Amino acid sequence: MEEPPKEEPPFAKVVGERGLRSRKEGALDGYTLISPLNSKSVHLVNMQGETVHTWKTKHVPGAGTYILPNGHLLRCAMVDDNPRFHGGGIGGRIEELDWNGAVVWEYELATDQRTLHHDIAPMPNGNVLAIAWEYHSPEEAFERGRASDRIHEEGLWTDIVIEIRPTPPLGGEIVWTWRTWDHLVQDTREKGADYGSPADFVGRIDINADHRFDAPETDAERAAREEREKQMQAVGYTGGKDPAADATVADGAKAPDKPKGKYGGDWLHTNAIDYLPELDLIALSTPHLCELWVIDHSTTSAEAAGSKGGRRGHGGELLYRYGHSRNYGIGDETSRKLFYQHDMTWQRGANAGELSLLLFNNGSRRPDGEYSEVEQIALPFDPVTGFARARGAAFGPDTLLWSYKDPEKFLSPFISGAQRLPNGNTLICEGARGRVFEVTSAGDVVWDFYNPLGGEVKPAKQAGNAPSKALFRATRLAKDHPGLVGKL
């Protein structure tokens, strides 16, 4: 017997017909790429809201989807029934399809030690940057300074970035690796590794940052959290259920007082990656810590594991971080700027060396009420000296370069994204509703589309259950995009 459909939470509901709602003068003419979460098909939609091309694939999406300059589709896809990992955004597979849907390259990384998730970044040299979870047992987490009462029975899934050189039609060579596990700091075990104050090691990640300032959870807070988790699972973002409480712990490791709900194995949940070729920099989004990070790709893998080397001389240490400075010992909860953000992308300024990041600030647990905001932040960057920060201060900026919000109407607590278009407008994907709309710099909506596609398949059990029309992101391609020339 089929399960009854789950009721969608308020932020996923749609009033009125799906499809194109409005199109006004000033919208960028082109095609919008969408990949519904509950579908094996990827579509191009024209400005009238009509589907003009579809790729039919064998797998549901793993999240990120891109069109290459040659018109091929590069996408994350899901490997069913991963042996260990089950978090939202799980993938395990990268595939490249030609215009007609034939798979020309496939790469799989889905073991009980590492698995791909969420996002990829195609590089100019033909390689692909990808995010993956890396498993560490409860015993390993304890040895590295994780507070014992915050070690889940699933251990700790830290994030890594790998650069893959494709070897079509199948497989690839990992030619560069960066691991969060190599850049930790902890102050719980004085004789342990990486001991120190997070404020003294701003380029490292506090292994206890996610819970350090938590007050004991009240019954009301626990009930509210559990209800939110149910809602998020209903729209496919939290992944499958945790293993049973009596599940065997890998490697025979032991950790006392393992929490079952609030702190799972998915520590950082890195959900976006973007590459800046001219400066060889990588930007990452880590929503569980509510931070954006920048790391140096000019290192070797050996240098990326340390704190020396590379163009900036800091190895694999974080060069820049933004969103929640309390994570590195500066400021308090009121200093927090990001609330479970997604999809940051590099933006170049008018002058050489001017950099900014565009991002979707989801707004989950925002203290002044939950609403989403698309934001652009100018980075304190100099091409010669790097990222500036006054001693003892947080990384800037303190103000936004640009933003769009509509607190009464605009909210997607998870998934979602934003794209700056060639005409200066911004394409926004309100993921939970499957809404894609284009706004001008003044905030006027000039194109508004509610996705009518998808819903024909149910994802694997470890991926949760998303609303049938939900979208991870959407991308507008101008009519002169090289991958579309001569095809439409």
N, C-alpha and C positions, 0 to 999 in steps of 0.2 A: 504494500500500500504506500502511495506517495505521501510524503510529509505535507501537512497543510502549509500554505505560504505564510511566511512571517510578515507581520505588519511592519511597514516601514516607519522609522522614527520621523518626527516632524521635519527635520532638516533635509530629508530625502524625498518628501512628498512634493508633488507637482499639481498645481491647480490649472486646468485648461488643457488644450490640445498640445501634443508634442509635435516637433518639427520646427520650421522657421516661424518665429513670432514677429520679427520686424527686421527690416533692412533700410538704412537711411544713407543719404549722401555722405561720403567721407570714409566709408568702410573700405578696407583693402581688398581689391578684387583678387580672387584666387580660389583655392580649395583647402578644406579643413580635413586633417587626418585624425580619425578617431578609431579607438580600439576598445569596444565595450568589454568590461571585465568578465561578463558571463557570455562570451562568444568566442568562437574560433576564427571569426572573420574580422578583417580590418578594412576600413572604408575611407574613401575620399568623397567629401560632400561639397557641392558647389555653393555659390552664394544664394541660390534659391532654396537651399536645404535638400537638394536632390542628390542621391548617391550616383556618382559617375564612374566609380571603379571600386572593385572589391577584391581583396586577396583572401582566398579560402585556405586556412592552415589546418594542421592536425592537432594543434594544442591551444589551450586557453592561454591568455597573456600572463606573463610574469610581471609586467608593469611597463617599463620604458619601451617606446616604439619610435623609430626614426626612418626618414627617407634619405637615402644617400644621393650624391650628385649624379650617379648613373641610373637613378630611378628604382634601384633595388630597395626593398624593405628590410631594415635591421631591427630585430625585436627580441625582447626577453620573453621566454615562454616557460611554462610550468612542467616539471617532471613530477608525475603523480607519486604519492606515497613515499616521500623522502624518509630515509631510515631514522633520522633524528629530528630534523628541523620542521617546524610547523607554523612559523610566524606569518603575519600578514605581509604581502609583497613577495612571498617565496617564489622562486623561479627554478633555477637549476640548469636552464638551457638558453643559449643564444642561437638564433637562426637568421640567415639572410636568404630572402626570396627574391627572384627576379620579378619583372612586371607581371608575368603570367602566373605567378604563384609557385613556380618550381623552386625547391630548396637548393641553393648553390653552395651553402656552407652551413654547418651545424657544429656547435661546441657544447659539451655537457660537463658540468661540475656539480654533482649532487650526491655527495657521500655522507657518511656519518661524522666526518671531520670538517668538511667545508661544503657550502652550497651557495650558488649565486642567488642574489635577491634584488628586487626593486629596479635597478637602473644600470645603464651602460652609457659610455661616451665614445662615439666614433672619432678616430684621430686622423689628421691629415696624412700620416704615413701608412694608413690602411689598417693599423692595429686598433684594438678596442680596449678601453678601460672599463672595468666591471667591479661592482661591489659584491662581496661574499661574506657570509658568516663563517667564523672559525670557532670550533668547539674547544672549551677548556673545562675540565672536570671540576666538581665542587672542591676537591682537594687542591687542585692547581689555583683556583680562585682564592682559597683561604691562604695559601702560601704567598700569593702576590699581594695580600693585605686587604682583601674584601672582608668587610665586617661579617662575622660568622652567622649572625642572625639575619643576614640579607643574602645568603647564598641559597639559591633554589636547587632543588634536587636534580634539575636539568643541567646544572653547571652554569657557565657563563659563555654566551655566544658573543664574542667580540667581532668587530668588523675589520676587514682587510680590503685593500684595493689591489687588483692585479691588472697588468697590461698583457693582453693576449695577441700574439701574432698568428693570424689565421693560417691554417694549412688545408685549404679546400680539397675535397668537399667535406671532410670530417676532421674535427680536432683542431688543436692549436698549441702553440708553445707559450708558456708564461715567461715573459722576458723581463718583468719588473714587478716587485711586490712591496707594498707598504702595509704595516700591521699596527693597529692600535695597541696590541699587546706589548709592543716594543717601546711604548711611550706612556707609561703609567707613572703615577705618583701616589703614595699612600702615607698616612701618618698614624696608622693604628698599631704597627709593629716596628719598634725602633730598630731591631736587629734584622728586619726583613729587607728584601730587595726594594729599591725605589723609595726608600723612606725619605720624607721631607715635607715641607709645608707646600700646599698647592699654590700659594701666593708667591713662593720663591721659584716655582717651576711652571711658569705660565704656558710654556710650550708642551707640557705634558697633561695627561688626562687623569683626573682624580678618580680612582676606581670606586670610590664611595660617593661621588658627587650626586648621584641620582636619589640618594636617601639621607644625605648628611644632615639636613636641616628639618627632616620630617618630625612633626610632633606625633605622639601616639594617636592612632586612628580611632575616632569615636565610632559608636555603633551607627550613627546617622551617616557619617562619612563613608564607612564601609558599605552600607546599603546603597548610597549614591554611587560609589565606585562600581559596585557589582552591577547595578542597573546600567551604567554607562558602558561597561564591558559587554553586557548583553546586546545593547544597541549597536555597538561597534562591530561585534561579531555578526549581527544580522545584516550589516552592509558590507561584510567581507574584509574588514581591515585588521582584525586581531588574530586572524589565523584560526587554526583548529584548537580544540581543548588541550590542556596540559595532560600528560600521561597520568595514569592513576597514582594515587599517593603512595602506593606500595610498589611502584615500579622499581626495577633494579637500576642502581646507579652505575654508570659505566666505570670500568677500571677499578671497581671495588672501593671507590673513594667515599669518604664520609664527611659530612658537614652538619653541625648541630643546628637544631631549630630552623629548618628550612621553610621559608614562607611559601604558601601555595598560590597566592593570588596576586598581590600588588607588585611583587618583584619576580618576574619570570627570567628565563634564560636569555631572552633577547634584550641585551643591555642597552645598546645605542640605537638600533633600528635605523641605521643610515638609509635614507630614502631617495637621495639624489646625488648625482655627480656631474660636474661640468669641467671641461678642459679649456685652458687659454693657451693656444699654441705659441704665440709670439713671446710670452713670458714663461712658458713651461710651468704653469701653475694649475693646481687642481683645487676646485671648491667642492666641499661636501656638506650635506645637511644631516644633522643628528637630532631628530625631534625629541627623543627621550631626554636629552639634556637641553633641548631648546636652544641649540647653537648652530652656527655656520662656522666651518673651519676652512682654512687654506693651507695646503701643503706644497712642498717643492718636488716637482717631478724630474728636475735635472740631476737628481742623485742616482747613484747605482743602487741596486737592491741592498747591498751591504751598508752603504751610507744611509739609506732610508731607515735602517734598523737602529741607527745611532743618532747622535746630536751634532755631528760634524760632516762637512762635505756638501756638495751641490753648489749651485750658483749663489745661493744666499748664505752658505756656510753653516747652516743649522741642521744638516742632515734631514731626518724625517720628523723633527719636532714641528709642532703647529706654528706656522708663521703668523697667523691671524685667527682670531675667534671673536664671534659677535653673537649676542642674543641673551646671555645669562652669565654675567661676569662673576656672580657669586660662586660659580663652579670652579673658579680659580682664585677664590679667597678675597675678592674685591667687591664691595657693595653688599646689598641685602636683597630680599625678595622684590623690593620696589625698583631695583635696578634692572629687572628682567624686561626684555623687549620682545622676545619671540615666544609663541605659544603653539607648539607642535607644528612647526613650519614644514613646507614642502617646496620642491622644484625651484632652487635658486639657479640663476644663469648669469654668466658674465655679460657686462655691458661696457662698451668702450666709450670714453668721453670724447669731446670735440678736440681736445689737445692730447698730445702724446703723453702716455703715462697716467692719464685720468681713467680710473676704474670705478665701476659700481657693480652691485649685484641686485637683480630683480628677484623677488621671492613671493610665495604665497604664505602669508602668516595666518594659519588656520583659526586661531583664536580660542582653542580649547582651554577651558579653565582661566580665561582672561578675567582679572579681578573686577573690572568695570562692566562685566557682562559679556557673554560669548557672541562674537561676531568675527567674520573673516575680513582680512585687509590685504590687498596686494601692495607691496612696498618696494621702493628702490632706495638703496643706501649707498652713499658715496664712501669709498674706502680711503683710509688715511695712508695712501701709498705713494712712494717716490721710486722711480725706476732705478735709482742709484742706491738709496739707503734702505729701501724696502718699506715694511709696514711700521708706521710710527705709533708709539705708545709712551706717554709720560710715565716715569718711574712711580710705581704705587697706584697708578690709575688704570681704569679699564680701557680696552680698545674702543675707539669711536666708530661711527659717529653718534652724537646725542640726538640728532634730528634727522628726519627723512628727507630725501631728495625729491620724492614723489610718492603719492599713495592714492589708492582708491578703496573706499569702503561705503557700505550702506547698511548700518547696524540693524535696521528694522527688517531687512529683506535678504541680506547676503551672509550665508553661513554654511560652511562645509568643514566640520571639525577634523576631517582627515582626508586623504588623497588630495587631488586638485593641483592646479598649476597656473602659470602665467607666462606669456611670451610677448616680448617687445617686437612690434612689427616694423617693416621698413618705412611706413608712413608716419611713424611716431605714436600710433595707437598701441593699445595693449589688448591681446587676446587672453581671456580669463576662462578657465575651466573650473566650474563649481561642481566638483566631482560627484558628490553623493547624489545630487539631483540629475546628473548627466546634462547639465546646462553649460553651454559655451557661448560667451558673448564678448563683443569687442567694444572697448571704450576709448574715447579720445583722451588727450592729456587733461582736459577740463572735466572728465568724468561722465561725459554724455555717452549713452549706449547707442551705437550705430548699427549693430548686428546682434540678434538675439535668437539662439537656437537651442531647443530642448531635444536631446538625442532620442529618436524613436527606434533605434536599432539595437539588436542584441537580446539576450535573455533565452537563447535556445539551448544552452547547455548549463549544467550545474558543475561548478569547480570541484576539484578534488577535496577530500575531507579536511586536509590540513590548511586549506585556503579560506575557509569560512563561506558565507552565503551573502553575496552582494545583491543589491537591487538590480533588476534586469538591465537597466539602462545606465548604470553607473560608469563613470570614466575615470581612469587614473590621471590622464592629461589629454590635451588636444593641441594640435599644431596647425597653424595657417601657412600654406605654401603659396607664394605669389605666382601669378600665371607664368612668369618668366623663370621660375625655378628650373635649373638645368635638368633635374630628374624628371620633369614633366614635358619638356620640349619634344614635340612630335608625337606625344602619346595621348593627349586629350584634345 
